[in-house]
Amino acid sequence: MPGWYELKSNDKGQFSFVLKAENGEVVLRSETYDAKASAENGIASVQKNSPLEERYERKDASDGRLYFNLRAANHQVIGSSQMYKTSVDRDQGIAAVKANGATTTVKAGG
């Protein structure tokens, strides 16, 4: 089964999504949106931008761990990764987003 998006709401009525790889691991997390339609637009933006290498911003956290942001054409962050210990692991995370980001499968999250 290819990857999928999980779209969920919190107890304040806000929405967010995660992109999961085939193995169910979360490879990208969105910001929190006030409206479901905005979160759905965020998913559409990941679908469009995830194949493009130039949309990935590789970052170093202050504690030495590594992560990446996926940015839209307007440079707005669409989603962020988990923290990684090595650049190889971070690059594998980017590869997972590239491989799964175009999926059109969206499930309701818990």
C-alpha atoms as one frame of an Amber mdcrd trajectory, in Angstrom:
protein
   0.000   0.000   0.000   1.431   3.409  -0.868   1.667   6.188   1.680  -1.278
   8.303   2.767  -2.296  11.484   4.516  -4.092  11.516   7.847  -6.238  14.589
   8.386  -7.415  15.205  11.927  -8.950  17.844  14.138  -8.080  18.711  17.715
 -10.350  19.557  20.633 -10.255  23.244  19.617 -11.679  22.485  16.155  -8.365
  23.097  14.396  -7.009  20.804  11.682  -3.641  19.319  10.799  -2.303  16.489
   8.713   0.584  14.081   8.591   2.027  12.212   5.636   2.718   8.568   6.383
   5.011   6.267   4.439   4.030   2.757   3.354   5.183   1.379   6.718   2.930
   3.793   8.622   5.788   6.001   9.831   5.090   9.749   9.882   7.466  11.464
   7.432   5.975  14.989   7.407   3.809  17.059   9.774   1.792  20.132   8.906
   1.123  23.253  10.883  -2.271  23.678  12.557  -5.018  25.252  10.466  -8.235
  26.939  11.618 -10.325  25.410   8.817 -10.504  21.944   7.281 -10.377  23.448
   3.775  -7.058  25.128   4.634  -5.582  21.807   5.754  -6.844  20.200   2.546
  -5.121  22.983   0.596  -1.951  22.168   2.544  -2.198  18.536   1.429  -2.627
  19.689  -2.185   0.478  21.828  -1.814   2.524  18.871  -0.532   1.253  16.779
  -3.448   2.438  19.472  -5.865   5.752  20.412  -4.237   7.044  17.145  -2.754
   8.658  15.873  -5.999  10.780  19.039  -6.347  14.241  18.896  -4.751  14.516
  22.674  -4.549  11.511  22.791  -2.198  13.409  21.011   0.600  15.210  23.099
   3.179  17.717  21.092   5.212  18.113  22.484   8.727  20.205  21.923  11.863
  18.534  22.254  15.258  20.334  23.961  18.134  20.868  20.594  19.844  22.719
  19.161  16.831  19.859  17.110  15.443  18.796  17.543  11.831  15.447  18.071
  10.130  13.918  19.482   6.964  11.080  21.715   5.909   9.094  21.369   2.708
   8.356  24.797   1.271   5.844  25.976  -1.327   6.781  28.163  -4.292   5.999
  31.222  -2.138   8.581  29.951   0.416   5.932  29.204   3.057   6.621  26.058
   5.094   4.061  23.384   4.208   5.386  20.673   6.503   8.298  19.690   8.708
  10.038  16.417   9.398  10.907  14.671  12.606  14.390  15.120  14.074  17.199
  12.958  12.724  20.639  12.076  14.108  22.470  11.967  10.754  22.272  13.684
   7.390  21.872  10.262   5.761  18.733   9.640   7.840  17.411  13.110   6.994
  17.995  12.482   3.285  16.115   9.179   3.588  13.238  11.131   5.153  13.229
  13.506   2.189  13.237  10.514  -0.176  10.214   9.108   1.687   8.304  12.374
   1.276   9.204  12.461  -2.428   8.040   8.843  -2.816   4.761   9.246  -0.904
   3.816  12.926  -1.216   1.890  12.615  -4.473  -0.583  10.114  -3.009  -4.222
  11.103  -3.195  -5.261   8.854  -0.301  -6.518  10.900   2.655  -7.801   9.194
   5.796  -9.396  10.587   8.906  -6.875  10.584  11.718  -7.482   9.631  15.306
